[in-house]
Amino acid sequence: MINPNTLDHVVIVGGGSAGWMTAAALSRLVGNGRTKITLIESEAIGIVGVGEATIPPIRHFNELLGLDERDFLRATQGTIKTAIEFVDWTRPGHTYLHPFGAYGADMNAVKFHQYWLKCRQLGHAAPFGDYNLCDVAARQNRFGPVPREHQTPVSSLHWAYHFDASLYARHLRGYSEARGVKRVEGKVVDVHQRGEDGFIESVQMESGAQISGDLFVDCSGFRGLLIEQTLKAGFEDWTHWLPCNRAIAVSSASAGELTPFTRSTARDAGWQWRIPLQHRIGSGLVYSADHLSEDEATRTLLNNLDGEPLNDPKPIRFTTGRRKQAWVKNCVAIGLASGFLEPLESTSIHITQAGISRLMALFPDKSFDPAGIAEYNRQAEYLYRHIRDFIVLHYHANERFGLPLWDHCRNMDIPETLQHKLELFRHKGRLFRYEDELFAEASWHAVLLGQNVMPEGYDPLVDAAPDDRIIEAFDQMRRAVAGAAASMPKHQEFIDRHCRAAEPAAPA
């Protein structure tokens, strides 16, 4: 017997990856025989295509849906991602990787990086990345299962994906419609609210039709058609810390060896992304309009492509920040409608995924429990603030002197939460995660050390172990990682053997 308070109808306003990820999850998990799901989208409204690089939790989302990894990669022209390469971020001519997974192995309940800091002082430490399999394999353009004889505690492999976001949305649309989701084509021109409490009652289509619902999910992108234009959730602007407010995006022809990592290259007034797919490369320039014109940004991007551009550059305007409330009354904002953080650490798709996961964990009935709504908003705020701090770190810890944008970011006041982390780390390399932070300690270590934030000392507990034993353990770990990486196939070989997509049709 179904509870009489069970929702009768969930209406998703907006498609793209956010809308269809929401629809797919709902169709997979809500199937109670009563709750209908409708998604409204218009082919006339473009999609912001900056979410093509992901982080490992996307694998859990796909597994929840029951998607076969290789079929998914073929359908989306996807490739593997094991790291992000940061070029010229610390200073011009300097490169480091932020790989997935852990570095080395902890010893005697003391963190690995603390022993590395001591070995560095002793002159016996290899580069930090040499102790991380994803780092070493990425630098060799390798990916694939590690053979049994090379599997050790330091040879675990973690990965995510690069994919075409529009093809991912199409793939999930087929999945969702096969499970009963109804798609309605057209634009929403008006929103009707109940007089007694302001809850959304229905949306009106350009055709004149009205679509009623109990729960409305706003996936309308930056404009926030429901959450902001109708319900006035409010917006918290983080431009002070993250002054970039424009992007130019373009696709280009592939060139060179297929890399299993995203690349971010610092430019004079922003940074350029490079995302390798099977049949093209997604590129874009994120920049500050206060320091660079759109024409200059476009020229910078086009002059730094791997191959010929495949389409006209697409300008994107944004304001970094978050909705003050991501859930108001009977409306939940998912994806860009809930806020925006530039894709420096490939978190756009994850923010969508996290919003969906919270909605599933706090899925309402017609009573719309205020405590559940408050908890959703608390968790959403925490996720955004944590990611914000991690991105601000990249900008703040720079040595790109003499460039106005970078000088501002290096000298600006930073959030207190980030300042606290930096003070702890600069003294003795200590770093603590709170609650359910997205980025692991290893990620913070990768960026902090990669951008030359070196602690003054190390944890005194390290000195309990003899120096020769630490050095021997480090040599063993480095050899184990190197052997595991060398045993893996090239990334291109893995794609060709297991999940090669069909060549896209030539334009008419």
Secondary structure, DSSP 8 states (H G I E B T S, - for coil): ---TTS-SEEEEE--HHHHHHHHHHHHHH--SSS-EEEEEE-TTS-------B--THHHHHHHHHT--HHHHHHHTT-EEE-EEEEESSSSTT-EEEEESS--S--BTTB-HHHHHHHHHHHT----GGGG-HHHHHHHTTB-S---GGG--TT-----EEE--HHHHHHHHHHHHHHTT-EEEES-EEEEEE-TTT--EEEEEETTS-EEE-SEEEE--GGG-TTTTTTT---EEE-TTT----EEEEEEE---SS--SEEEEEEETTEEEEEEE-SS-EEEEEEE-TTT--HHHHHHHHHTT-SS-BSS--EEEE---EEES-SEETTEEE-GGGGEE--GGGS-HHHHHHHHHHHHHHT---TT--HHHHHHHHHHHHHHHHHHHHHHHHHHHS---TT-HHHHHHHHS---HHHHHHHHHHHHHS-----TT-SS-HHHHHHHHHHTT---SS--GGGGGS-HHHHHHHHHHHHHHHHHHHHTS-BHHHHHHHH----------
